[in-house]
Amino acid sequence: MGLTGIFLILFLVVHVCVNACIWAMDDGRMFNLAAHFLGSTVVPRVLEIGLFVGFIIHIVQAYVLELQNRRKRSVGYQVPMGNKGSKWYSRYMGWLGTFVLLFLVIHLKDFWVPSRFGEMQEVSYVPGVDVHDLYGLMRDTFAGHPLIVIIYLVGCISLAYHLMHGFQSAFRSLGVSNSRYVHLINGIGIGFAIIVPLAFAMMPISMYFGWVQ
């Protein structure tokens, strides 16, 4: 869980950096070229396969561990500790992970499937090279569709709380629990859990309100 979690965290870093190109204010040129590079170059395509494998392993491990924990403790504590014993989001990681999974399925259906298997509108920035207009697809998906924007915002909020516990938990699972590092890792984890999902959330919001051109 720790290894696959850190691998997926690294993916989020790449994904949010590429998607942040929508704010270049160049009508999607930088974003479309970056997405084209990731979709047409050998190394990113191989890593994409590893990414799906990482997602599957992480999800399966999560549900297996949840079932094991429930079997080992079939009777709850007589005195609930609430947030004194653990944060609520650490106790509901299974539910948060399920919401993130549902959000992932919707996200893949909206963008990855059309890009890989559908007929997409293309644009040309370099003579002889046509690239998928994912920027246009993003704009069409969110502009004028408040329900879809809300669904994505719920997904981002679920991701934020999932990372709030999962980031530091991944490092602790790998043995990085020395008192000299634990506070630093916890601080970085909180910052990451806020900044990255917030950046993702601002993307549909920006498209919906027309803040990007």
N, C-alpha and C positions, 0 to 999 in steps of 0.2 A: 504493500500500500504506500509506504514511504517513497520508494523508488519511482513507481508509476505516478504518484502525486507530484513529485518534483519535476518529472518529465512533462507532465501536463501544465505545470506552472511555467516552464520554459516556453511551451507552445503558446500560452496566453501572452507572454511578453512579445513574441514574434507577431502574433495575430493582432494585438492592439497597436503595435507600431505600424504595421502595414495598413490597417484600417484607418489609422490617424491621418493617413495621406489624403483623406477626403477633405481635410481642412486646409489643403494647399491652395484652395481658391483658384484652381486652374481647370475647372469643369471636368474634374475626374481624371485628368491625364496621368498624374503621378500614381494615383491609386490603381488605375487600370493597368499601367505598365508594371507596377510591382506585383499585382495579382497574376498578370500574364507570365512574369518571370517565375513565380512560384509554381504555376500550373504547367509550364512547358519545359522546365529544366529538370534534368535527371535526378540530381541529388534531392531537391525538395519533393519530387514525386515519390522517391523511395522513402523519405522521412514521413510522407503522408501516410504510407502504408503502416509504418511503425506507429504513427499517431493513432490510427484506428485500433491497432493491436493494443496499444497502451490504454485507450479508452475502455476497450472490452475487458481487459484484465482488471483494471481499476474498478469497474462497475461490478464484475463478478465477485472479486475479492470483498468489496464492500458489503454486498448482500450476504455472502457466506459468513463473514465476521458478525454481521448483525444477527443472523440466525444462531450462530454459536453462542453469542452473548445472551440471547434470550433463553436458550436451552440451559445454560449454566446457571442462570438466575431466573427461574420461573416465577418466583415470588418477589414482589418489590420490597423496598425498604419500608420498615414500619414508620420511620420518621423521615418524611421527605426533606431533603436539605435545600432544595431549590437552587438558587444561584450561589448560595454559600458553598455548596459542594462542587458545582461546575456550572459554567455558563449554559444558558438554555440552548444556544445553537450547537454546543458540543453534544448535548443530549439528543438533538434532533438532526444529526448529520445524515441519517438515513433518509428522512423526509426531504431535507434540503438537497441531497444528492439526487433524489427522484425528480424534484422540480427542475434541477439543472439538466437532468437527462431528457425530460420532456421538452425543455427549451432547446436542447441540442438537436433533437429530432426535427423540431419546427425550423430551426436555423438551417440545418442541412437541406431540408425540403425547399426552403425559400431561395437558397443561394448555391450550395454545393451541387445539388442534383441538376439544376438548370445549366450550371457552368460545365459540368462533366458530361451530361447525357442529353441535354435539351438543345433546342435551336435558339441561340441568343443573338441579339443584335450586336454587330461588331463595329468598331471604329478603327481608323488607321492614323497613327501618329508618325509612323516611319513608312516611307514608300515600300510597298510590297509586303508589309507586315500588318495583318489585321488582328486585333485583340478583342476579347469579349468586353462588352460595355457593362461591367459589373456595377460601376458607379450609377449608370442609368437604371439598372435593375434595383439597386438600393433605394434610389430616389422614388421609383415607381412603387416599391413595396411599402414605404413609410409615408410618403407625402399624401395627405388626405385620408389616411387610414388610422385613426386614433386607437382602435381596438388592438391592432397589430403592434403599435408602439407601446401600449400598456402591457401586452403580453411580454414583449422584450424587456420592459422595465422590471417586471416581476422576475423574469429570468436573471437579470443582472443583480437584483437584490438578493435572490437566492444564492447566486454565485458569491456575492460579497460575504455573506454569513458562512457559507461553506468554506471559503478561504480563510476566514477569520480564525477558525479552529484548525483547518486542514494544513495551512502553511507551517505553523510551528509544530503541529503534530507529526508532519512528515519528517522533519529534522530530528525530532525527539525519538521517533521510531528507528532512525538510523544511528542513534547513540549520541547525537549532539545535544547533550543536556548539561554540560558543564556550566556552573553558575556564572562564569565569565562571559559566556556566549548566549545564555538562554534569554536574558533581557534584550540583548541586541536583536536576536532572531525574532523574538516576540514583537519588538517595535517595528522591524522591517515587515513582518507578516501583517501587522495591523495596517501599516501604510499601503502595502501591496493590495490588501483586501478592500481598501477604500478607493485607491487611485485607479486601479485597472477596471473594476466593474463600473466606476463612475465614468471613465472614458468611454467604455462600451455603451453605457446608457445614454451618453450625450450624442452618440451617432444617430440613432433613430430620432431623437429629439431635434437635432440640427436639421435632419432631412424633412421632418414634419413641418417645422416652422420656417423652412427655407433659409436657414442661416448660412448654408454653403451654396456655392454656385458652380 
